[in-house]
Amino acid sequence: MAARCAPARAGLAVALLLLLAGCQPRMVGGSGFGRAVQVCDSDGCRVQPREAQTLVIGEDERLRRQADPDLYRGESVAELRGAAAAGDAGAAYRLGQAYEYGAGGLPRSAGQAARQYEVAAAAGMPFAMFRLGRLAEQGAAPGGRARAIELYAAAANGGVAQAAHNLGYLYLQGRGLPRDMAEAARWSTLAAEKGVPESQYNLALMYFRGEGVSRQPYEALQWMRRAAQNGYLPAQKAVGRLYMTGLEEMGQDLQEARSWLSLAASRGDAESRRWLQQIEQAERAERAYQQQLTMQAAQTQALWAQAALAAALAPPPVTVVIY
């Protein structure tokens, strides 16, 4: 993620982190560990406590990946075949999943899966359209990417968040569609609002860079945090890095940084482990600096005491007046 940086009021630990990161955070109030940040969005800029940025999970569907209501759950393949043959589109769809993933004792067969998905998609099942579109894009079903785009659009309009994500990504990359950042942002927003962490991550970058949407770093942070909370590793790293160094209106918070980077490091990310080591080095430097300041404060107090005593004992100056 590219960073536009501004000067900071910071202690030694902050300065060390900034040196490591090649960046200067912009902070409001306090030292490098301040609790207030400047927030800028479409309503303008304001100062608020950093805790106000914390997301409330509650019933927010943006913090849960959308579930497929007709997922195959181990039903008898023989029964599904019978129901599909009798015209049950839902049974055909679940049978297609069993073929796609080799479940229920069936051999994996993308071709058989596509045939079953075709039946379900023709009956208007949006998730079947999405799965069929994915197979078409992979070359495992007829039509290729052009058919996939049609199916993704139909599925997305039917409420399938993953299909909206795929459309947004195709617009973002210019694959089979003209590269269009506004369309990429529109479809990515639909997917992000329904809990697709990859879209939340992409949307965060678009808000940060001002691509397809107006540039809003604070909004970018919120979407990046949602993607991180939804378990997307690149977002966990990005949030950890932002809190490690601070960025624009977001203040530095090493405790928050350690939390996210530790999570990413526990999943095997070597770069996050290295950043955690840098935080530890910075904190050791901060403690050493504070100890040095304490010692210097004691020395200063002693020097002032001695200076005051010397002034009290010194004889008054002699003024010579010449006439």
Buried (B, 14 or more C-beta within 10 A) or exposed (E): BEBEBEEBBBBBBBBBBBEBBEBBBBBBBEBBBBEBBBBBBEEEEEEEEBEEBEEEEEEEEBBEBBEBEBEBEEBEBEEBBEBBEEEBBBBBBBBBBBBBEEBBEBEEBBEBBBBBBBBBBEBEBBBBBBBBBBBBBEEBBEBEBEBBBBBBBBBBBBEBBBBBBBBBBBBBEEEBBEEBBEBBBBBBBBBBBBBBBBBBBBBBBBBBBEBBBEBBBBBBBBBBBBBBBBEBBBBBBBBBBBBBBBBBBBBBBBEBBBBBBBBBBEEEBEEBBEBBEBBEBBBEBBEEBEEEEEEEEEEEEEEEEEEEEEEEEEEEEEEEEEE
